[in-house]
Amino acid sequence: MLIFLLILISIVLAFLFFLVNYRYSNQSRQLLLLKNNIADVIKYKSPNKIMLTTENAALQQVLVEINHLYEQKINAELKVLDQEEMNKKMLANISHDLKTPLTVILGYAELLQSSPEINSESVEEKVLKIQKNAKEVLKVIDAFFDLMKLESGDFLFQSEPVDISELCREEIINYYEVLQSEGFQVDLNIPDKQVLITADSTALKRVLGNLIQNAVRYGGDGKYLKLKVWENENGCYIEVIDKGKGIVEDKQDKVFERLFTLEDSRNKKYQGSGLGLTITKRLIEAMNGSISLKSIPYVETAFTVYLKK
């Protein structure tokens, strides 16, 4: 009887040893296969997930985490490529916008230098044109550096009580001559009473100025501009509306992207760096606000700014 028990125990131990050894060998093969799969994915830069058939729960979880990390790596690489493409476009746009006024400046400077007998009236006219184009160069450079400051968090804001009604009235007056010379019908819907919020007045003027300039530049065909202000218990709204060519639906979600410009914005009539609306959006978001766009070409294009009280 004792001998029989010893034989039975030996058989059980041998089976357990075989089972453990089999599982260890099987896990080793699975781990080796996993390593080879990972090596192949890295070597050939495959976008596919790493696959492995296993009943081991722990190994399955490891595989899930590896695929998650790999997916993050692919997404990070795609973002880098997108950023590089945006930077190339940014340099191309800025180069264009700097080249045009600089060419004018150099042309008039050379003309003045090569024409010693030019009369004083003509000299003054050309100097004014040089000055105007030099200011255009500075505007492009300032817009570029302002965007860099906003995206790096280095743009300084000052919180103060601001009367939105008064600010809008003052800003639209600054564009009175431009709007009149372009033949715009101007429709103002601004409350007589104060509409107070806490914000940065300089940043808000920049926002409103960008939206008005955008309406004049791209909405000029409609010869109409409306500036509307209203409020509720939570905040206030500023809306700039034009009836120009507008923005087609498939491009409306891109207009606030850095350096996005419409196809004809490279024309002299529509010259712009592609930074204005991006800066506008960044400024508003930095003041805990939001901006939205609704556009039906040649019917109504409305940019609506919301600011919390």
BELQUI-V831451 format. One record per residue. N is the residue number from 1. RES is the residue in one small letter. PHI is phi in degrees with one decimal (none if undefined). BURIAL is 1 if it has 9 or more other ideal C-beta (glycine too) atoms within 8 Angstrom, else 0. Layout:
# BELQUI-V831451
[[N RES PHI BURIAL] [N RES PHI BURIAL]]
This chain:
# BELQUI-V831451
[[1 m none 0] [2 l -63.9 0] [3 i -65.0 0] [4 f -60.7 0] [5 l -64.0 0] [6 l -63.9 0] [7 i -64.7 0] [8 l -63.9 0] [9 i -62.3 0] [10 s -63.3 0] [11 i -64.3 0] [12 v -62.6 0] [13 l -62.4 0] [14 a -63.5 0] [15 f -66.0 0] [16 l -63.3 0] [17 f -63.6 0] [18 f -63.0 0] [19 l -63.9 0] [20 v -62.0 0] [21 n -63.4 0] [22 y -65.5 0] [23 r -64.3 0] [24 y -63.7 0] [25 s -65.5 0] [26 n -65.9 0] [27 q -64.9 1] [28 s -62.7 0] [29 r -63.7 0] [30 q -64.9 1] [31 l -65.2 1] [32 l -65.1 0] [33 l -64.5 1] [34 l -62.8 1] [35 k -60.0 0] [36 n -65.3 0] [37 n -62.8 1] [38 i -62.7 1] [39 a -62.4 0] [40 d -66.3 1] [41 v -62.5 1] [42 i -68.0 0] [43 k -65.5 0] [44 y -98.3 0] [45 k 52.2 0] [46 s -73.8 0] [47 p -80.7 0] [48 n -76.6 0] [49 k -74.1 0] [50 i -81.6 1] [51 m -111.8 0] [52 l -156.8 1] [53 t -89.6 0] [54 t -154.5 0] [55 e -97.4 0] [56 n -77.4 0] [57 a -61.6 0] [58 a -64.2 0] [59 l -67.8 1] [60 q -61.3 1] [61 q -66.5 0] [62 v -60.7 0] [63 l -62.9 1] [64 v -60.4 0] [65 e -66.9 0] [66 i -62.3 1] [67 n -64.7 1] [68 h -64.2 0] [69 l -63.7 0] [70 y -66.4 1] [71 e -64.1 1] [72 q -63.0 0] [73 k -63.1 0] [74 i -61.3 1] [75 n -62.8 0] [76 a -64.4 0] [77 e -65.2 0] [78 l -65.5 0] [79 k -64.8 0] [80 v -62.6 0] [81 l -63.3 0] [82 d -62.9 0] [83 q -64.5 0] [84 e -62.2 0] [85 e -65.4 0] [86 m -64.7 1] [87 n -64.5 0] [88 k -63.1 0] [89 k -65.7 1] [90 m -61.1 1] [91 l -64.1 0] [92 a -64.7 0] [93 n -65.0 1] [94 i -65.8 1] [95 s -59.8 0] [96 h -63.0 1] [97 d -71.5 1] [98 l -85.3 1] [99 k -64.0 0] [100 t -61.0 1] [101 p -68.2 1] [102 l -66.3 1] [103 t -63.6 0] [104 v -63.9 1] [105 i -59.4 1] [106 l -64.1 0] [107 g -62.5 0] [108 y -69.0 1] [109 a -62.4 1] [110 e -66.1 0] [111 l -63.7 1] [112 l -64.3 1] [113 q -70.1 0] [114 s -91.9 0] [115 s -125.9 0] [116 p -64.7 0] [117 e -95.2 0] [118 i -64.8 0] [119 n -74.9 0] [120 s -64.3 0] [121 e -65.3 0] [122 s -68.3 0] [123 v -61.4 1] [124 e -61.5 0] [125 e -61.5 0] [126 k -72.1 1] [127 v -64.1 1] [128 l -63.7 0] [129 k -67.9 1] [130 i -61.9 1] [131 q -62.5 0] [132 k -61.0 0] [133 n -72.2 1] [134 a -64.6 1] [135 k -65.5 0] [136 e -62.4 1] [137 v -61.3 1] [138 l -63.5 0] [139 k -62.3 0] [140 v -64.6 1] [141 i -63.9 1] [142 d -62.0 0] [143 a -61.9 1] [144 f -61.5 1] [145 f -71.4 0] [146 d -63.5 1] [147 l -63.7 1] [148 m -60.4 1] [149 k -65.3 1] [150 l -64.4 1] [151 e -74.4 0] [152 s -94.7 0] [153 g 81.6 0] [154 d -97.2 0] [155 f -77.5 1] [156 l -90.4 0] [157 f -113.9 0] [158 q -120.7 0] [159 s -88.5 0] [160 e -156.5 0] [161 p -66.7 0] [162 v -129.9 1] [163 d -89.4 1] [164 i -61.9 1] [165 s -59.2 1] [166 e -68.1 0] [167 l -60.8 1] [168 c -67.5 1] [169 r -63.2 1] [170 e -64.9 0] [171 e -70.8 1] [172 i -67.2 1] [173 i -63.6 0] [174 n -62.3 0] [175 y -107.7 1] [176 y -59.2 0] [177 e -62.9 0] [178 v -63.3 0] [179 l -63.8 1] [180 q -68.5 0] [181 s -66.9 0] [182 e -87.0 1] [183 g 76.0 0] [184 f -79.2 1] [185 q -86.6 0] [186 v -108.1 1] [187 d -117.4 0] [188 l -106.6 0] [189 n -128.7 0] [190 i -121.9 1] [191 p -59.9 0] [192 d -70.7 0] [193 k -79.7 0] [194 q -69.7 0] [195 v -121.1 1] [196 l -96.9 1] [197 i -139.1 1] [198 t -103.3 0] [199 a -161.2 1] [200 d -101.0 1] [201 s -64.2 1] [202 t -64.1 0] [203 a -65.4 1] [204 l -66.8 1] [205 k -63.2 1] [206 r -64.1 1] [207 v -60.3 1] [208 l -65.2 1] [209 g -61.3 1] [210 n -62.0 1] [211 l -69.6 1] [212 i -67.6 1] [213 q -60.9 1] [214 n -63.1 1] [215 a -66.8 1] [216 v -69.0 1] [217 r -69.5 1] [218 y -104.2 1] [219 g -107.2 1] [220 g -60.4 1] [221 d -62.3 0] [222 g -83.3 1] [223 k 51.8 1] [224 y -146.2 1] [225 l -141.8 1] [226 k -121.0 1] [227 l -119.9 1] [228 k -124.3 1] [229 v -131.5 1] [230 w -151.7 0] [231 e -142.3 1] [232 n -135.4 0] [233 e -69.0 0] [234 n -97.3 0] [235 g -174.7 1] [236 c -130.3 1] [237 y -127.4 1] [238 i -124.5 1] [239 e -128.4 1] [240 v -115.2 1] [241 i -122.4 1] [242 d -132.0 1] [243 k -122.5 1] [244 g -86.1 1] [245 k -66.2 0] [246 g 67.8 1] [247 i -133.7 1] [248 v -64.1 0] [249 e -57.7 0] [250 d -73.1 0] [251 k -113.7 1] [252 q -66.6 1] [253 d -82.7 0] [254 k -108.7 0] [255 v -64.2 1] [256 f -93.7 1] [257 e -72.3 0] [258 r -60.7 1] [259 l 69.1 1] [260 f -74.2 1] [261 t -134.4 1] [262 l -69.4 0] [263 e -56.3 0] [264 d -91.2 0] [265 s -72.6 1] [266 r -82.5 0] [267 n -70.7 0] [268 k -59.0 0] [269 k -61.6 0] [270 y -110.1 1] [271 q -58.0 1] [272 g -167.6 1] [273 s -82.7 1] [274 g 81.1 1] [275 l -107.8 1] [276 g -56.8 1] [277 l -71.1 1] [278 t -65.0 1] [279 i -62.2 1] [280 t -56.8 1] [281 k -63.3 1] [282 r -63.6 1] [283 l -63.7 1] [284 i -64.5 1] [285 e -64.5 1] [286 a -66.2 1] [287 m -99.7 1] [288 n 61.4 0] [289 g -111.2 1] [290 s -149.4 0] [291 i -136.8 1] [292 s -134.3 0] [293 l -133.3 1] [294 k -132.0 1] [295 s -142.5 1] [296 i -121.3 0] [297 p -48.9 1] [298 y 62.5 1] [299 v -117.2 0] [300 e -164.6 1] [301 t -122.2 1] [302 a -124.2 1] [303 f -100.7 1] [304 t -116.4 1] [305 v -103.5 1] [306 y -115.5 1] [307 l -129.8 1] [308 k -73.4 0] [309 k -77.7 1]]
